[in-house]
């Protein structure tokens, strides 16, 4: 069974700073720099047609002014009932988040029996989208030390990258592989249900033309 959560962002009229993928020419890019915003939340929507703030056609109430320009993405999130797999789409990207429990044994970066098939399915979708820029980010909950979480989350991201590399056949593909430990939680770490969602690997790639 699948639960669907849809978030539609309001779009204002002008102005946008686009933060997209940045990669080197190597097959894999590893970086320790901290992103300016949580991974996967960068704006990617295209700016709409400019509107003059003093245009009488805006029909603003007397004394009213146009709000500061801002563009937000349209975001759709689909999550299966147990939260083991989560798909988030914006105007420009697809992000697949897999809970660590469906990929690895506890405190391990070695795939379990069912994990490879899930990763291969995502790799096939990446091939269909003709994506050549792929991010593989690992995350943990806040249990244990931050340093151990960073090492484990990077090892798990490396393992998913290695499996994807067997399936993704697009020429010139570049992977950005990182481990973020407990940074950027998507759920409440005070409950086991929330911690399970935070222990995850995210695979993000640009949407295809179709």
Legacy VTK file of the C-alpha trace (Angstrom):
# vtk DataFile Version 3.0
C-alpha trace
ASCII
DATASET POLYDATA
POINTS 210 float
0.000 0.000 0.000
1.238 3.486 -0.809
0.522 6.741 0.970
0.804 9.904 -1.078
1.805 13.243 0.354
1.728 16.174 -2.036
3.167 19.575 -1.264
2.486 22.408 -3.700
4.579 25.508 -3.210
3.178 28.947 -3.998
5.054 30.664 -6.808
5.724 34.385 -6.673
6.457 36.422 -9.723
10.088 37.333 -10.088
13.606 36.410 -9.050
15.356 33.121 -8.410
18.732 31.879 -7.386
19.246 28.390 -8.749
21.482 26.045 -6.810
22.056 22.862 -8.766
24.603 20.107 -8.972
28.247 21.062 -9.044
30.653 18.361 -10.087
34.194 17.936 -11.247
35.043 16.045 -14.401
35.992 12.909 -12.487
33.801 9.835 -12.353
33.177 10.377 -8.659
33.352 13.585 -6.661
33.817 13.398 -2.905
33.645 16.637 -0.950
33.699 17.509 2.731
32.289 21.015 2.327
28.975 21.732 4.040
26.150 22.731 1.684
24.493 26.111 2.224
21.077 24.436 2.556
20.056 20.867 3.415
20.723 18.485 0.491
17.735 18.153 -1.794
16.119 21.471 -0.817
17.889 23.685 -3.343
15.618 25.780 -5.543
15.342 24.484 -9.087
12.218 26.106 -10.529
12.607 28.386 -13.525
11.789 32.065 -13.063
8.392 33.128 -14.468
7.691 36.190 -16.607
8.680 39.424 -14.855
5.843 41.586 -13.502
6.161 45.318 -12.861
5.443 45.962 -9.162
3.813 49.316 -10.037
1.531 47.910 -12.750
-2.105 49.058 -12.244
-3.253 45.657 -13.497
-2.096 44.094 -10.243
-5.074 45.748 -8.540
-3.349 45.968 -5.183
-5.428 47.390 -2.318
-4.751 50.998 -1.431
-1.420 51.240 0.372
-0.542 47.669 -0.573
2.837 46.696 -2.015
4.098 43.655 -3.869
5.846 41.124 -1.642
9.524 40.379 -2.119
9.973 38.158 -5.193
10.493 34.479 -4.541
10.105 31.243 -6.485
9.506 27.910 -4.788
9.490 24.446 -6.302
6.483 22.275 -6.858
7.278 19.197 -4.740
5.501 15.839 -4.765
6.361 13.159 -2.213
5.218 9.529 -2.436
6.077 7.205 0.440
5.175 3.559 0.919
3.155 2.686 4.002
6.111 1.633 6.135
8.292 4.491 4.951
10.962 2.098 3.666
11.075 3.928 0.348
10.344 7.581 -0.323
10.219 9.308 -3.714
10.391 13.096 -3.945
10.082 14.957 -7.241
10.585 18.642 -7.988
10.465 20.487 -11.284
14.027 19.446 -12.004
15.040 16.448 -9.887
14.009 13.022 -8.628
15.168 11.896 -5.177
14.789 8.330 -3.950
15.347 7.744 -0.227
15.766 4.185 1.026
15.787 3.361 4.726
19.053 1.761 5.766
17.164 -1.224 7.229
16.008 -2.303 3.755
19.585 -2.149 2.458
21.949 -3.134 5.267
22.115 -5.152 8.489
22.394 -3.067 11.653
25.610 -0.992 11.879
26.854 -2.461 8.585
27.588 -1.221 5.069
27.225 -4.666 3.451
24.101 -5.116 1.332
21.417 -7.576 2.379
19.867 -9.990 -0.124
17.059 -7.701 -1.323
19.039 -4.467 -1.598
20.701 -4.971 -4.977
17.385 -5.314 -6.811
16.110 -2.013 -5.356
19.298 -0.197 -6.382
19.246 -1.749 -9.860
15.671 -0.527 -10.391
16.745 3.020 -9.553
19.746 2.633 -11.854
17.444 1.635 -14.707
15.353 4.769 -14.130
18.523 6.870 -14.165
19.417 5.309 -17.523
15.971 6.133 -18.896
16.296 9.747 -17.779
19.741 9.925 -19.428
21.059 11.546 -16.239
24.807 12.012 -15.995
24.918 13.790 -12.610
23.969 11.644 -9.633
24.173 12.348 -5.908
24.382 9.507 -3.395
24.130 10.808 0.174
24.108 8.718 3.348
22.524 9.747 6.677
22.156 8.251 10.161
20.101 8.978 13.266
21.533 10.800 16.301
22.399 7.650 18.263
26.094 7.028 18.865
28.906 9.429 18.081
28.766 11.912 15.236
32.121 10.646 13.909
30.941 7.033 13.753
27.740 8.149 12.035
29.693 10.081 9.439
31.934 7.119 8.684
29.012 4.672 8.491
26.841 6.973 6.357
29.722 7.480 3.899
30.450 3.740 3.736
26.786 3.057 2.958
26.719 5.784 0.300
29.871 4.242 -1.213
28.206 0.815 -1.284
25.114 2.181 -3.050
27.349 4.058 -5.508
29.256 0.851 -6.289
26.007 -1.015 -6.973
24.618 1.809 -9.109
27.822 1.845 -11.142
27.056 -1.699 -12.294
23.707 -0.604 -13.753
24.074 3.019 -14.851
25.456 2.963 -18.380
25.165 6.614 -19.414
28.514 7.843 -20.782
30.319 10.500 -18.762
28.269 9.880 -15.614
29.535 11.676 -12.492
28.689 10.658 -8.920
28.813 12.950 -5.895
29.053 10.614 -2.880
28.923 11.924 0.696
28.121 10.884 4.251
26.337 13.381 6.529
25.951 11.403 9.773
22.968 12.772 11.753
22.833 16.103 9.877
19.624 16.979 7.996
17.090 14.669 9.721
13.732 14.276 7.969
11.912 12.942 11.057
11.935 13.173 14.860
14.947 11.419 16.394
13.138 11.066 19.729
11.103 8.109 18.416
12.271 4.854 16.828
9.919 5.432 13.882
11.574 8.782 13.243
15.082 7.403 13.670
14.343 4.683 11.108
13.425 7.343 8.544
16.579 9.304 9.309
18.782 6.248 8.737
18.692 6.412 4.974
20.535 6.698 1.666
19.289 9.261 -0.847
19.862 9.006 -4.596
19.150 12.216 -6.510
19.310 12.799 -10.256
17.862 15.275 -12.799
14.462 14.453 -14.261
14.361 13.238 -17.846
12.866 15.297 -20.659
9.777 13.084 -20.657
LINES 1 211
210 0 1 2 3 4 5 6 7 8 9 10 11 12 13 14 15 16 17 18 19 20 21 22 23 24 25 26 27 28 29 30 31 32 33 34 35 36 37 38 39 40 41 42 43 44 45 46 47 48 49 50 51 52 53 54 55 56 57 58 59 60 61 62 63 64 65 66 67 68 69 70 71 72 73 74 75 76 77 78 79 80 81 82 83 84 85 86 87 88 89 90 91 92 93 94 95 96 97 98 99 100 101 102 103 104 105 106 107 108 109 110 111 112 113 114 115 116 117 118 119 120 121 122 123 124 125 126 127 128 129 130 131 132 133 134 135 136 137 138 139 140 141 142 143 144 145 146 147 148 149 150 151 152 153 154 155 156 157 158 159 160 161 162 163 164 165 166 167 168 169 170 171 172 173 174 175 176 177 178 179 180 181 182 183 184 185 186 187 188 189 190 191 192 193 194 195 196 197 198 199 200 201 202 203 204 205 206 207 208 209
